[in-house]
Structures are given as C-alpha cells and as structure tokens.
C-alpha cells in the first residue's frame, strides 16, 4: 500500500522549464519532437531537402537542412545544418553543427543566426 503524497502536481510559474539547446524559442516539448527529426536529417547521406517537424500543441514548427558533408569530430559524425523555426509571431533561421549519437541525442555546437551565402 502506498502513502499518498502531500506534494502537488500543479505547475507553478516560479521556475520556467528549460528551453531547447537549439533556441530559446522552442520549449522542451518542441525539442522532444524536433530532435529525432534533426538526428535523422544529419544521418542521411549528402545534403538533401529540408526535413520538417511540427508541434500542434504549441503551434511551432520548423525544418532542418544539412548543408555540408559529414565530418568526424571526437569520434562522432557531425554535419553543419540550417534550421528554420516558425513561431506564432515570426520565423527565424539558425545555423549550427550537429553531432547525433546512436541514441538519437544531438550535441549542438556553434548555434548562431543564419548568415546566408
């Protein structure tokens, strides 16, 4: 027999959930949807068409597009990519390097606003 908890499951506004490592415009739920899509895009062969994701609960969406061939860094296969994030108010473009693990977790480096070509 378990003892009922005195702690409430209510969410308070005192501590904001951590944003995604890609952008503060994405919340944790957005990143849970977007990260496996990014890992998939980075794992494909040569630079290809954008791979899209969306979170109907938040209304945010986006796309990831590898822009360079894979390279090795510290034993991991990494790629440069461009990300588009669509929010309720605006869209933003970012560029970064992503290194997916076998577990689908993507380590990000050099995330910055997209500079274009």
C-alpha positions as CSV (number, residue, x, y, z in Angstrom):
1,X,0.0,0.0,0.0
2,X,1.5,3.4,-1.0
3,X,1.2,6.5,1.1
4,X,-0.4,9.5,-0.8
5,X,1.9,12.4,-1.4
6,X,1.4,15.8,0.1
7,X,3.2,17.4,-2.8
8,X,1.0,18.9,-5.5
9,X,1.5,18.1,-9.2
10,X,0.5,21.6,-10.1
11,X,2.9,23.6,-12.2
12,X,3.9,27.0,-10.8
13,X,5.2,30.0,-12.6
14,X,8.3,30.4,-10.4
15,X,10.6,28.1,-12.4
16,X,10.4,28.1,-16.1
17,X,11.1,24.9,-18.0
18,X,14.4,24.8,-19.7
19,X,14.4,25.7,-23.4
20,X,15.9,23.6,-26.1
21,X,19.6,23.7,-26.8
22,X,18.9,24.9,-30.3
23,X,16.8,28.0,-29.5
24,X,15.0,29.6,-26.5
25,X,12.0,29.9,-28.9
26,X,11.5,26.1,-28.5
27,X,10.2,24.6,-25.3
28,X,11.1,21.1,-24.0
29,X,8.1,19.5,-25.8
30,X,9.0,21.1,-29.1
31,X,12.6,19.8,-28.7
32,X,11.4,16.3,-28.0
33,X,9.6,16.3,-31.4
34,X,12.4,18.2,-33.3
35,X,15.5,16.4,-32.0
36,X,14.8,13.0,-33.6
37,X,14.0,14.7,-36.9
38,X,17.3,16.6,-36.7
39,X,19.2,13.4,-35.9
40,X,17.5,11.8,-39.0
41,X,18.4,14.7,-41.2
42,X,22.0,14.7,-40.1
43,X,22.4,10.9,-40.5
44,X,21.3,11.0,-44.2
45,X,24.0,11.0,-47.0
46,X,24.7,14.1,-48.9
47,X,23.0,17.5,-48.3
48,X,19.3,16.9,-49.1
49,X,16.0,18.5,-49.0
50,X,14.8,20.0,-45.7
51,X,13.2,17.6,-43.2
52,X,10.2,19.2,-41.4
53,X,8.8,18.9,-37.9
54,X,5.8,20.4,-36.1
55,X,4.2,20.5,-32.7
56,X,0.4,21.0,-33.0
57,X,0.2,21.7,-29.2
58,X,2.4,24.7,-29.3
59,X,1.8,25.8,-32.9
60,X,5.6,25.8,-33.5
61,X,7.2,24.1,-36.5
62,X,10.4,24.1,-38.5
63,X,12.8,22.4,-40.8
64,X,16.3,21.2,-40.8
65,X,18.6,21.0,-43.8
66,X,22.1,19.6,-43.8
67,X,24.4,22.0,-45.8
68,X,27.7,20.1,-45.9
69,X,29.1,16.6,-46.0
70,X,29.6,14.7,-42.7
71,X,32.9,15.1,-40.9
72,X,34.5,13.4,-37.8
73,X,34.9,15.3,-34.5
74,X,36.0,13.5,-31.4
75,X,34.8,10.1,-32.7
76,X,31.4,11.4,-33.7
77,X,30.0,12.0,-37.2
78,X,28.9,15.7,-37.4
79,X,27.3,18.0,-40.0
80,X,26.6,21.6,-40.5
81,X,22.9,22.4,-40.9
82,X,20.5,25.3,-41.3
83,X,17.3,25.3,-39.1
84,X,14.1,27.3,-39.7
85,X,11.9,27.8,-36.6
86,X,8.4,29.0,-37.2
87,X,6.6,30.5,-34.2
88,X,3.3,32.2,-33.7
89,X,4.8,35.7,-34.2
90,X,7.8,35.2,-36.5
91,X,10.2,32.8,-38.2
92,X,13.9,32.6,-37.6
93,X,16.8,30.9,-39.3
94,X,19.8,29.4,-37.5
95,X,23.0,27.7,-38.5
96,X,24.8,25.1,-36.4
97,X,26.8,21.9,-36.2
98,X,25.1,18.8,-35.0
99,X,26.6,15.6,-33.9
100,X,24.0,12.9,-33.3
101,X,24.6,9.9,-31.1
102,X,23.4,6.4,-31.7
103,X,20.7,7.1,-29.0
104,X,19.3,9.9,-31.2
105,X,20.6,12.7,-28.9
106,X,22.1,15.6,-30.9
107,X,25.0,17.5,-29.5
108,X,24.9,21.1,-30.9
109,X,27.8,23.4,-31.5
110,X,28.2,27.0,-32.9
111,X,24.4,27.7,-32.9
112,X,24.1,31.2,-34.3
113,X,21.8,33.2,-36.6
114,X,22.0,32.1,-40.2
115,X,24.4,34.3,-42.1
116,X,23.3,33.2,-45.6
117,X,25.6,32.5,-48.5
